[in-house]
Amino acid sequence: MADTLAQRYDEVLASVRAVCAEVGRSAEEVRLIAVSKTVGPEAIREAIAAGARDLGENRPDRIVEMAGLFPEQRWHFIGNIQSRRIPDIVGAAALIHSLYQVRHAEKIDAAAAALGKVQDVLIEVNVSGEESKSGVTPKEAQLLVEQCAALPHVRVRGLMTMAPQGDGQRARECFEDLAALAASIRAALPSDKASAFCELSMGMSEDWPQAIAAGATMIRVGRAIFSDAFSA
Ligand SMILES: *Cc1c(COP(=O)(O)O)cnc(C)c1O
């Protein structure tokens, strides 16, 4: 039983390495994003001391605040995008995981242009079709990727999804479907866009091993790192 944050972080990392070995992947291919949305700066500082380089937040005010406090880390925006907060999100995020509307893509392009940056994004796909989940349908994903390709300050790096909770087998299928969708979209892209389109953000505290087995390149782990009450 790991009882300090540093121990939990180390255990998750060790398990990630073990699962990668089991499924024949290199641990270098999988980036662990520590989702810090429920904790304060002290816990974030501990996670960074334990080795966390990538951190995730789901609210604009939080990512602005935490990226301000910890500017050396890579901050990932994984939450609902609100139009009027797009300049703040673009100012703070290395990668936006949760883009699914073209009107937001256009606003991200404008905000990134104003900052002189190219914003990396992932397209969020609602693979499971659950109403509670955001994202484009798998059928709509390709069109949105193509629409983003026309925006000079937006670079689509891949796809993101959230699996149904509580059923490992369904989660695994959901992740495999996302990987297959990404491969088919990638095959249709011109080679310069295809080489950047290589990321699959999938898997959370309860289902990241299934996600790695299905090809995740980024897993987003909150409770397994930050909560002493979590047990897998
Ligand atoms: C909160 C959150 C996570 C992390 O969830 P845990 O179950 O705490 O690991 C991952 N992705 C998104 C989009 C989230 O909102």
PDBQT file of the ligand as one rigid body, heavy atoms in Angstrom, charges set to zero:
ROOT
HETATM    1  C1  LIG A 301     -10.208  13.706 -14.257  1.00  0.00    +0.000 C 
HETATM    2  C2  LIG A 301      -9.810  13.257 -15.602  1.00  0.00    +0.000 A 
HETATM    3  C3  LIG A 301      -8.846  12.245 -15.766  1.00  0.00    +0.000 A 
HETATM    4  C4  LIG A 301      -8.210  11.502 -14.602  1.00  0.00    +0.000 C 
HETATM    5  O1  LIG A 301      -9.155  10.672 -14.005  1.00  0.00    +0.000 OA
HETATM    6  P1  LIG A 301      -8.750   9.651 -12.821  1.00  0.00    +0.000 P 
HETATM    7  O2  LIG A 301      -9.849   8.667 -12.835  1.00  0.00    +0.000 OA
HETATM    8  O3  LIG A 301      -8.688  10.480 -11.592  1.00  0.00    +0.000 OA
HETATM    9  O4  LIG A 301      -7.442   9.076 -13.183  1.00  0.00    +0.000 OA
HETATM   10  C5  LIG A 301      -8.496  11.900 -17.057  1.00  0.00    +0.000 A 
HETATM   11  N1  LIG A 301      -9.051  12.502 -18.129  1.00  0.00    +0.000 NA
HETATM   12  C6  LIG A 301      -9.983  13.465 -18.004  1.00  0.00    +0.000 A 
HETATM   13  C7  LIG A 301     -10.557  14.080 -19.237  1.00  0.00    +0.000 C 
HETATM   14  C8  LIG A 301     -10.396  13.874 -16.744  1.00  0.00    +0.000 A 
HETATM   15  O5  LIG A 301     -11.323  14.838 -16.625  1.00  0.00    +0.000 OA
ENDROOT
TORSDOF 0
